[in-house]
Structures are given as structure tokens and as C-alpha cells.
């Protein structure tokens, strides 16, 4: 081997990163349009070259070893740098100026937004980004009115090109001292007899939500206000799990013992318009958000998830 040549190819590093993100050879193969045997073979060759196991195989899951966790962020950065070089060769202009606007539903973990915008600033240091913090129909409305070029929400305009981004888990909670916890198993009919803390829709054309179980409601426009009211025993609420982990861990908030439907998943999509100006910059930001969301969902990277799921005390959310 010549001096300075690497033992592992860039394509093998792509395989490693995809496997780490998805937690299985099968899903990595689907993502990369390869066979599962090709993916597992590439990983084995990498482990032989490095003299270290990168994954621990548990059934169909491929979990990063300690060595794998140490390598992963460096491998991801290597691929990112390679992509940046390719962009320069395909007409990418890092000196692009102007502003990109994005409407983001408040239930998207703040860490994903921070991660994505940081990566984007490395590609386009001269571009400004305007963020509209919206809820439910708010992102779609911002796009329809021409205020946002990209939207992240569970409800997006039919005029947008939409793809799945992330699942957010909501749980029904109340303060530990709330009378609902003294009733044993709780039916949804019983919930209606108690006050619900509701987060308002930021759009003017938002549909009614089937999450509104109670006639007596306090409607607020700040997520932190909702959490504070619930923790103070003023009512129950459906809240994003990643936003109340500290309260759950301390026992200030407890999940309600519902007969069914104790948690609900909201599927967030990312969408953008076709034939827009700054199409290249818009597509790049969409791709970066997609990668940031995939990183946050990786079951093999608890350190990343804890950072992504940190503080989310933003204003304006959806009716829940």
C-alpha cells in the first residue's frame, strides 16, 4: 500500500453511517439501494481493517460498540466534507446571499433545528435564515401566503412537495397531585369532566382537533405555559414526551392511566414548493433537516438523542 492511501473507502464509510443511523443492515441496504449482504460485507471489511468491532449484533439490530460510537461523528463529518466538495464541483455557490424562510412546528425538538441550521451555516455562511415558529395549520398558511419557502408540520399544503421527517410521541399527563391519579383506570369519557390545558393553533384556518376531549379548557399559546399549568395541578394535557422528560423523571408530572390510547404519535413532514427561486439552497436545507432528524432518531446514539431532546420552551403550538 502506497504511503498516504486509506484502507477504507468513502463508500464503506457511507455504509457504516447508514447502518449506525438505522440500526440494521437491512434498513441501511434499503437506504443505500444495496443488498443486505453487500452492506454486512462492507462492515466486516471495515472491522478487519480497523481491528475493532464497530457493531454488536443483537437479533436483527446492529448496535454501535464503544469504538463505533467514538468513530460515528467523525465518519459523519467525513461524508459531510465529501458532499461539500461535490457541491463545489456541481455549481454550488457558498457565497450565495439573501434569505431562506422556514416555518417549523413547535413540537419539533429544538436540537434538530439547531443542528440543521448550524450545518447549513457552514455551507452558506452569507445566507440569512428566518424561522417562523408555528403550529398545526400555521406552517401551511405561512407557505400559502408566501412567507415561508419550507414547512415542517403534520399538516402541510397540497401545493408542497412533502416527505416524512420525524415521529413525535405525545403522552397524556397531569400533576402527581391531580385527582385523576386517584381514580385508577381512566376512560376518555371521564377525562371530559376535567379541565384540559390546550395549546392554540397558530393558523387562522386550523381544523378542529379530535384531541380536544374536555368542554372546560384553558387555551394558551406557549408550550412552557402549558407545562407550568399542568405541573401546578390546573388540568391535564397531551404534551410532547421529549419536552417533559425532566418533569416525568422528577415525578412532578405523571402519565394518566388511560384505558386505551395512553400515547399518540404525530408524524411531522417537511415540505417545499416547486419552481421556487433559490431552489438549490432550499433543497440543501431540506436535505440537512432530513439528516438531522435521522440522527435524532438513531437508537444507537443516546448522547445525540439527549442533546436533541433538550429544552423546547418555545411559543405557539398546536391544539392538543
N, C-alpha and C positions, 0 to 999 in steps of 0.2 A: 504494500500500500504506500502511495506517494505521501510525502510529508504534507500535512495540512488538509488532507482529504478526510471527510467524515465517514464514520462507519454506518450511520443511519441516514436514510434518505428523508427528504421533506415529506414525501407521500406516507412514509411509515409514521412520521410524527403526526400527520393528519389522522391516521388510523388510531393512534394512541389517544389523541384528544377526543375524537368522536366516541371511542369506547368509554373513556372516562366520563364524558358528559351524559351518555345514555345508559351506562351501567350494564351493557351487554354487547356481546359480539354481534348478535342478530340485529339489534336496532342500529348499531354502528354501520353494519353492512348495508342496511336499507338506506341509511342517510347518505352513504358514500357511493351507492349503486354498485356495490361489490358483493361477492359471495361471502357467506359467513366463514367458510374455510380460508378464503384469502385474507380476511381480517385477522382471524386467530393465528394464521401462519405468520403474518407480518408482526404481530405482537410477540410471538415466540422468538422470532429472529432478533427483535429488539432486545429482549431479555437475555438472549445468548450473547449479543454484542456488549451489553452493559454489565453482564454478570450479576444481575439483580432481578428479582421478581417484581413486576410492575403491578400485577393484578392478583388478587386472591379469588379463585373461582368457587362460588357457593351456589350450586344448582345451575340456574341459568343466569345468575348475576355475576358480574365481574366488578369486584370492589377494589379500589386502589389500595395498594400496600403503603407503608410509610414512605418507601422510596418513590413510589408512584405519585403520592401527594406532594412530595417535595419537587418533583420534576414537572408536574402538570402546569403550574403557572408559567414556567419558563418555556415549555413547549407551546403553550397558547400564544405567548408573546412572539416566539419564533415564527409561527404561522401568520400572526398579525403583521409582522415586519415583511414577510414574503408577499403578503397581499398588498401592502403599501407599495412595494417595488413594482408589482404588476400594474398597479393603478397608474404609476408614473409612466409606464410603457404603453398604456392604452388611453392616453389623453387626459389623465387625471390632473387637475389643476389645484394644488394646495393653497394657492393664493386667491382662490375664489372669495369674493366679498358678497355682502348682502345679509339677508336674514331668512332663516328657516323657522317656521312656526309649527308647533305640535300641541295637540290637545290630549291630555293624559288623565284618565280616570284616577281619582284619588285612591282607589283601592289597590292600584299597582304599587308594590313595595318601593319605597323611596330609593333604596340602594340600587335597584335596577336602573332607575333614571340617572342617578349619579354616575354609575359605572358607564352607561351608554354615552352620556354627554362628555365624560372625561375622554373616552376613546375617540369620540367624534372630534373633540377639540384638537387631538393630536393629528388628525387627518386634515382638518380645515381650521387652522388657528385664527384665520381672519373672518370667519363666518360668525354671525350672531345667531343665537337660538332664543326664540320666545316660547315659553311654556304656559299653556292655559290649563289650570287645574280644574277639571270638570267632573261631571257625574252622569251616568246613565245616558240620556239623550244629549248631554252637553257637548260631547266630542263631535257627534254627528252634526249638531247645529253649528258648531264653530267651523266645520268644513263646508257646510252648505252656504254659510254666509261669507265664505272666503277668508276667514280669519286664520284658519289652520290648514296646513297642507298635509299633515299626517294626524291620524287619530288613534288612540289606544282606549278601547272601551268594550263593553259587552254588547253594545247596540250601536252599529255604525251605518252610515248612509249607503243606500243601494248603488250610489254613484261611485263608491270607492272600490278599489281592488283590495280585498280583505284576505288575511291569512291568520290562522291561530297563533297566539303568542304565549299565553300562560293561564293556568288554572289557579284561582284564589279560593281558599276554603273559608267559609263563614260558619260561626257557631252561635247558638242562641245562649246568652249568658245573663246572669243577674248577680248582684252583690251577694256575698255569702250570708248576709243577714236578711235577705229578702224573703218574704213569706212563701213565695213559690217553692223554695227549697224544703219547706216543711210539709209539702203536700204529697211527697212520694213521686209516683209516676204521673206525669202531667200530659194531658191531652191538649191538642191545639185549640179546642173549644174553650178549655179552661184558661188558656193564655189570654183570650179575648176579654176576660174580666179584669185584666191588669193593665197598667199603663205601659205603653211601648215607647221607647225613645227612637225617633226616626231621623234619618239623615236626608236632607232635601235634595231633590233633583235640580241640577244647575241649568238644565234646559227648560225652555218655556213650553215645549211640546212633548214633554215626557209622558209615557203611558203610565196608567195605574199599575202598581206593583202588587203581585199576589203575596208579597211578604208582609203586607200591612194586615196583621191579624187582629189588632185591637181598635175599638172605636175611640178609646181615650188615648191620645198621643201627644207627646211633646216633640215638635219638629225643630231640628237645629240644622245649622249649615256648617258646623265644624266637627270633624271626627273627634278631636280631643274633648270637645264639649260633651259629645255623646258618651264617651268613655267615662268622663268625670261624673256625669249624671247617673249612669248605671252603677258605677263604683260607690256612689253616695246612697244607693238604695232607692232611687227615684223611679225606677222602672227596669224593664228588661230590654234587650236589643239583640239584633243579629249584627255581629261585628267580624271584621276580617281577623282570623286567628293570628296572623303574623303581627298585628298591631297591638294585641293584648297579652302577649306571652308573659310579660313581667307581672301583670295583674293576675294571670292564671297561676303562675308559679308561686306568687306570694299568698294566694288564697283570697285576695280581695274580690276577684270575680270567679264564679263557678259556672260550668255549663249546666243548663237546665236538663232535668231528667225527662225528656220528652218520650212519648210512646213510639214515635217514629219521626224521621227527618231531623235528627239532632244536629246535623251539619248540612250545609248546602255548598255546592261548588259553582262558582261563577267563571265562565270561560271568557277571558279577555282576548280580543283580536287586535291586530294592528292593520290599519288601512291607509291608503293614499290614493290620490287622484291620478288619472291617466292624462297624458299630454300636458303635463304641468311644466312651467318654467323651472329651471334648476333641477331637472329630473335626475341628473346624476347624483347631486348632493342629497336629494330626498331618498333615493334608493339606497345610498350608502348609510344614511341614518336608520332606515328601516332594517337593514341587514345587521347593523350594530346592536339595535334594540333586540333583535331576534337572538343574537349570540349572548347578550347579557341575560336575557330571560332563561335561556338554556343553561347557562352557568348557575343561575339561582336555583334551578330545579334539580341539579345533579345530586343524587343520593350519596355519592361518594365524597362529597366535599362539604362537610358540615361547617367548616370555617367560613366558606364562602356564603352558605345559607344564613349563618348567624349575622354576618355583616349585611347581607342583602335585606334581611328581615328586621333591621334595626328601626329606629324611630320613624314613625309615619304620621306625625302630628300636623297634617295639612288641613286646609279649609275646603269646604264644599264636597259633598259626596252624594251617593245615590240613595233613593228611597228604599229603605230596608227595615 
